[in-house]
Amino acid sequence: MATFGKTTNGASTQSYTSDRKLVSLATPTTSGTVTAGVCRMYTATAVSVPVRMVIYSSTAGEPDALLAVSDDTSFNSNTEADRAFTFSGANQIQITGGVGYWIGPHYDYTTQAVLVSRDNTAGLVRSNNDTFSDGSANPFGVTATTAGAIDAYITYTETSVKTIDGLIKASVKTVDGLAVASVKTINGLA
């Protein structure tokens, strides 16, 4: 399993008192299939908060099309901790190494502020008011820019194809130094 995004605990937090999605740009080094995600977050007081994780495409350096949404879950804790998310079915999308994706939580503000752990570099987070109950908006929509990056990352299963200098590396069987191929025939023709 491989990850992309911010895996370390930032020294700051971002807090909102409305349904909100927060995303940071992250780039995987390899290609593969998304399976899970993590975001470090908590509430001002212990109250149950519905939450999901989202993955958006990046167009001209901004979040654009919704690519995947994790299964909905919730947490009930005013202690900062990693919250785990599962991507299932069609949301186990293929990601491409070297391509940027905007990742982060989309949560339902209940009665308490939700705090998301982050770094403090200006301009690295995009956020948007987005009603949780009607699903995550596509496209991302109007954004506000805040400091970050948020403590969020995606876990994925790497594609088994290996490359060297951008070329696919193939495994070739040989017999007496000659390559051996399996050939299918139709009506006696290869």
Secondary structure in CASP SS format (residue, H / E / C, confidence):
PFRMAT SS
TARGET T0000
AUTHOR 0000-0000-0000
METHOD secondary structure of the structure
MODEL  1
M C 1.00
A E 1.00
T E 1.00
F E 1.00
G E 1.00
K C 1.00
T C 1.00
T C 1.00
N C 1.00
G C 1.00
A C 1.00
S E 1.00
T E 1.00
Q E 1.00
S E 1.00
Y E 1.00
T C 1.00
S C 1.00
D C 1.00
R E 1.00
K E 1.00
L E 1.00
V E 1.00
S E 1.00
L E 1.00
A E 1.00
T C 1.00
P C 1.00
T C 1.00
T C 1.00
S C 1.00
G E 1.00
T E 1.00
V E 1.00
T E 1.00
A E 1.00
G E 1.00
V E 1.00
C E 1.00
R E 1.00
M E 1.00
Y E 1.00
T E 1.00
A C 1.00
T C 1.00
A C 1.00
V C 1.00
S C 1.00
V E 1.00
P E 1.00
V E 1.00
R E 1.00
M E 1.00
V E 1.00
I E 1.00
Y E 1.00
S E 1.00
S E 1.00
T E 1.00
A C 1.00
G C 1.00
E E 1.00
P E 1.00
D E 1.00
A E 1.00
L E 1.00
L E 1.00
A E 1.00
V E 1.00
S C 1.00
D C 1.00
D C 1.00
T E 1.00
S E 1.00
F E 1.00
N C 1.00
S C 1.00
N C 1.00
T C 1.00
E C 1.00
A E 1.00
D E 1.00
R E 1.00
A E 1.00
F E 1.00
T E 1.00
F C 1.00
S C 1.00
G H 1.00
A H 1.00
N H 1.00
Q C 1.00
I C 1.00
Q E 1.00
I E 1.00
T C 1.00
G C 1.00
G C 1.00
V C 1.00
G C 1.00
Y E 1.00
W E 1.00
I E 1.00
G E 1.00
P E 1.00
H E 1.00
Y E 1.00
D C 1.00
Y C 1.00
T C 1.00
T C 1.00
Q C 1.00
A C 1.00
V E 1.00
L E 1.00
V E 1.00
S E 1.00
R E 1.00
D E 1.00
N E 1.00
T E 1.00
A E 1.00
G E 1.00
L E 1.00
V E 1.00
R E 1.00
S E 1.00
N E 1.00
N E 1.00
D C 1.00
T C 1.00
F H 1.00
S H 1.00
D H 1.00
G C 1.00
S C 1.00
A C 1.00
N C 1.00
P C 1.00
F C 1.00
G C 1.00
V C 1.00
T C 1.00
A E 1.00
T E 1.00
T E 1.00
A E 1.00
G E 1.00
A E 1.00
I E 1.00
D C 1.00
A E 1.00
Y E 1.00
I E 1.00
T E 1.00
Y E 1.00
T E 1.00
E E 1.00
T C 1.00
S C 1.00
V C 1.00
K E 1.00
T E 1.00
I E 1.00
D C 1.00
G C 1.00
L E 1.00
I E 1.00
K E 1.00
A C 1.00
S C 1.00
V C 1.00
K C 1.00
T E 1.00
V E 1.00
D C 1.00
G C 1.00
L E 1.00
A E 1.00
V C 1.00
A C 1.00
S C 1.00
V C 1.00
K C 1.00
T C 1.00
I E 1.00
N C 1.00
G C 1.00
L E 1.00
A C 1.00
END
